[in-house]
Amino acid sequence: MTSIDELFQKSGLPSKRKLDPVRDPTEIHKFAKHSSSNARHSRVDDHDQGEAGPLPPPSDDDDQDNDYGPAAPPEDDLDNEEGEEEDEAGDDEEGRFFGGGITRSEREILDFMDTNTNPNNPDDNDAAIDLSWLKKTALAFEKKISRNAELRARHEADPAKFIDSEADLDAAIKALSILSEHPALYPDFAGRLGCAGSLVSLLAHENTDIALGAVEIVGELTDEDVAATEAQWSALVDALLEADLLGLLVSNLGRLDEETQEADREGVYRALGVVENLCSKMETAEVVAEEEALLKWLLERVGRSEKPVGQNKQYAAEILAILVQSSGKNRRKLAALDAVDTMLQLVAAYRKRDPEKGGDEEEYAENLFEALTSIADEPEGKAKFVEAEGVELCLMMLKEGKLSKPAALRLLDHAAGGAAGASVCQTIVEAGGLKTTFTMFMKKHDKQATEHLVGIFASMLRLLPAESAERIRVLAKFVEKDYEKTDKLVKLRREYAARMGAADERIKQEQRGMDADEREEMADEWFSRRLDAGLFCLQTIDVILAWLVAEDDGARKKIQGLLADRDETFAVVRETIQEQIDGIDAESEESKETREMLTTLVQFLQ
């Protein structure tokens, strides 16, 4: 028995859009804003050049001509108006095909687009795409779904008898594309008419072409480029999620064969595009992460052996990075699934080997490091990081890696930070990380590397227990060789203080003549510019200096003498730390501990 998928492919129907193998994977694959008949025509042409074959002959029960391709539409769907013969004869001047299976609803849309488009007044072009049009389109859509389901149930053993209804359903799905240009209709489409649930239900269709066509439209309607308000977008997305969009996406991912089927590979890419669209808001991103089967599939997909690394593998890594960037809940969820161990094993391949620059593999590795860094910000992530020997791997990358070195340093800084980073700091010392990090510190580095190194040192001084062997070893590093590391710290402080002074002077000039309201409007912009100038790094350096003053009398005298070379005193350090204290406004337990710690350090700078 010929399978329905074979019939669908051979019938001249729209085939799935091919994924551009060289396209930038960070972009969402767009569905062209053409009419369904235009898409049908272009794909029929493409198909004719391939391996298309005729459909099996119809049965005697069917009232059909022996033409190949989809049957003509029912008589009640056609108008016998003047000019129809010209349409049926073939293509119009814009290349649209009217002769094979176009419905009256689709013809009305095309006729409206042809006769009512006014390039001089774009607002006129939206006149007929209103609630009335939506109701007609929704009714036609639901009828196509019901008709196809009915014929499939009636002729289960004879696919040739329902293939035409499959074509009509595919065209009806494509016709929904125009909704993305009219998001004001989303609430009615999703709510009053209930079409969002019907569209999602098609993801479970036996014909994967139909299922992936529905995925494509869902992706287009939820794309970030759609000019929808938050309320309009949420109305649609909430309805899609309520209809089990995520569960059906996972089911489709499980039945697609990427290795041997190009169309299925494209289908996976489109499904991942839908997931990315849903992650554009933190609330929906957290709903996505509740679908544990999806998270497990993503982790399995990023770990699948693939040479070279393909777009879908890279895209899966990107989705994981997006999921954990803004949500602590998602970070903890992935930590519980041992994502840290999985990702560390994957990035270990880049300890000595660099991925090809500018390719999918480079972005894949970057996304894995990004996801790891975000997860390591959580206490659960730090524990998993230590357990999976992430500290040791990062230290090896700092000594042996090239492209992986900056990413490993940033990961180590995030893992060591925060109140829960004590175990990470202790492991750094135990694994011989002091020699590696302090050797790097004494060399010339870019701004980011310097910030991460001083961040690690500050975390160790804050978190390692007093009088512990690990803490004493850290302090000894700043004392050894006549305080050369302390000397380097003061020199760095001067550089960053000079940058901050220049930035503050420019801001003061801009503030002249501004009233209070204007200054308030510019406050965030000015703060951002101060951060760019090195505010965070200057504050971190001063915290380290304050710790050294408090811990070691020799270091206190050394720092005091170095500051005096520029006619400065501990007051400049104290001022920076006080500004940091004033900027702490959160009432979390960690914030309170930070404020208390900084206040104590200020007292040692008197």
PyMOL commands that set and color helices and strands:
alter all, ss='L'
color gray80, all
select helices_A, chain A and resi 4-10+36-48+75-77+84-89+104-116+122-126+131-154+159-161+163-181+183-192+195-204+208-221+230-242+245-255+262-278+282-289+292-303+311-325+328-336+339-350+360-375+379-387+390-400+404-416+419-430+433-441+447-463+469-511+516-533+535-551+553-564+570-582+589-604
alter helices_A, ss='H'
color red, helices_A
deselect
rebuild
show_as cartoon
